[in-house]
Amino acid sequence: MAKSKSRKAYVCTECGSESPKWQGQCPDCKAWNTFKEVNLGPASSPSIAATNRSGFAGTLSGLQTLNEVDVAEAPRFSSGSSEFDRVLGGGFVKGSAVLIGGHPGAGKSTVLLQVLCHVAKDMNALYVSGEESLQQIASRARRLDLPTDRLKMLAETSAENIVSVAEQEEPGIIVIDSIQVMYMNGVDAAPGGVAQVKESASFLTRFAKQTGTVLLIVGHVTKDNSLAGPMTLSHIIDTQIMLGNTDDSRFRVMRCTKNRFGQVNELGIFAMTEKGLKEVKNPSAIFLSRTPEPTSGSIISVLWEGTRPLLVEIQALVVESQLGNPRRVTVGLDQNRLAMLLAILTRHGGIFTSDQDVFVNVVGGVKVTETSADLASLLAVVSSLRNTALPQDLFAFGEIGLAGEIRPVANGQERLVEAAKHGFKRAIVPAANAPRKPIEGLKVISVHKLSEALDAI
């Protein structure tokens, strides 16, 4: 039988971009002298057993019109953690590939070990470790008091060998810890290189799709908190989750940044304990630990994370600048957006901060990815500038336009109800978000312009 020819290409070692010929500068990441000739393996990928346990077609089927496509909801099963299920969009989808990234010590291996020990009670589960020995994992499982009699373990770094074992065991879920140490024969690169990570992930994901196996892949991150390896890794998988620490190291924040089967930017909160990661049922409570006495520059805002509201404290500190160019420093907020908001405050609020250093912080390590915190941020800045404390039972949310108008935000009613549950009595919100029916115990101040919000405080 004739041997299949190897596929060769030039791959950028920075971003993973491919080119049929060598180039001095990568057209994608603009890095210089990063293209390297690599062997991408045989033109035909290693064969995968034709056994199809979940109905995934292994061969090309006939054409269909869009209205003929079956739109039945993908079957799911629980991970055993309501917070993890929320981030996934309701649980694991058969045949899906999930990538979990995070800094060393964030708890990636711990949470996946907890999940697999739970899932192994009802289905065949396989944990593949390429970094830790099986003795280390067994010792951690005993420390966490996890059931270990059904979970199958494998210490392996060859993607072909892993698939070979999986074909025999037919697990319903597999953990690969981690993708950076996996390799494939015939690929001219060291484990962790762009070509190896890409080909290994593609091969394992293809197996998961064809057999209906849930694939959980652990990925490392770089210094700037982005996933290590080629950018194509994020395109191969179905769901991408980042696990990180809050300012308080006891808590872990799990955020979904890509999900083909659910809501993007869904947030899950966990507490790190001696028995592993425990889900936090009421995450707003951990971000509302304020001082007993009112202080200037502090106000509560209500964010919308995925499918639920989240109450956070926004703090501001405004001090006279000793520099020719005043500083604008943010933690958890977009620094450019703060600069824009301060310009709006000057033009439409008549309050000048051009000679002041402005620092804004979102307490608890939460990163604000929406515009609903605009109004609360400016109210906190004004409070600090005037050295006047705002009432502790007051909260605010709303987007601010360049003309000084207060724009409505999505899910305004749910935000108001959530804040009322936590005992807040007063709210400053956009007029379009004012409730049609009064909310018991809550006084809502609806505003159209920034000047009206400043008059309200």
Secondary structure as GFF3:
##gff-version 3
##sequence-region A 1 457
A	DSSP	beta_strand	6	12	.	.	.	ID=ss1
A	DSSP	beta_strand	18	19	.	.	.	ID=ss2
A	DSSP	beta_strand	35	42	.	.	.	ID=ss3
A	DSSP	three_ten_helix	66	68	.	.	.	ID=ss4
A	DSSP	beta_strand	76	77	.	.	.	ID=ss5
A	DSSP	alpha_helix	82	88	.	.	.	ID=ss6
A	DSSP	beta_strand	92	93	.	.	.	ID=ss7
A	DSSP	beta_strand	97	102	.	.	.	ID=ss8
A	DSSP	alpha_helix	108	119	.	.	.	ID=ss9
A	DSSP	beta_strand	125	129	.	.	.	ID=ss10
A	DSSP	alpha_helix	134	143	.	.	.	ID=ss11
A	DSSP	beta_strand	152	155	.	.	.	ID=ss12
A	DSSP	alpha_helix	159	169	.	.	.	ID=ss13
A	DSSP	beta_strand	173	177	.	.	.	ID=ss14
A	DSSP	three_ten_helix	179	181	.	.	.	ID=ss15
A	DSSP	alpha_helix	194	211	.	.	.	ID=ss16
A	DSSP	beta_strand	214	219	.	.	.	ID=ss17
A	DSSP	alpha_helix	232	236	.	.	.	ID=ss18
A	DSSP	beta_strand	239	245	.	.	.	ID=ss19
A	DSSP	beta_strand	251	259	.	.	.	ID=ss20
A	DSSP	beta_strand	267	273	.	.	.	ID=ss21
A	DSSP	beta_strand	276	279	.	.	.	ID=ss22
A	DSSP	three_ten_helix	283	287	.	.	.	ID=ss23
A	DSSP	beta_strand	298	305	.	.	.	ID=ss24
A	DSSP	beta_strand	308	320	.	.	.	ID=ss25
A	DSSP	beta_strand	328	331	.	.	.	ID=ss26
A	DSSP	alpha_helix	335	349	.	.	.	ID=ss27
A	DSSP	beta_strand	356	362	.	.	.	ID=ss28
A	DSSP	alpha_helix	374	386	.	.	.	ID=ss29
A	DSSP	beta_strand	394	396	.	.	.	ID=ss30
A	DSSP	beta_strand	399	400	.	.	.	ID=ss31
A	DSSP	beta_strand	406	407	.	.	.	ID=ss32
A	DSSP	alpha_helix	412	421	.	.	.	ID=ss33
A	DSSP	beta_strand	426	430	.	.	.	ID=ss34
A	DSSP	three_ten_helix	431	433	.	.	.	ID=ss35
A	DSSP	beta_strand	443	447	.	.	.	ID=ss36
A	DSSP	alpha_helix	450	456	.	.	.	ID=ss37
###
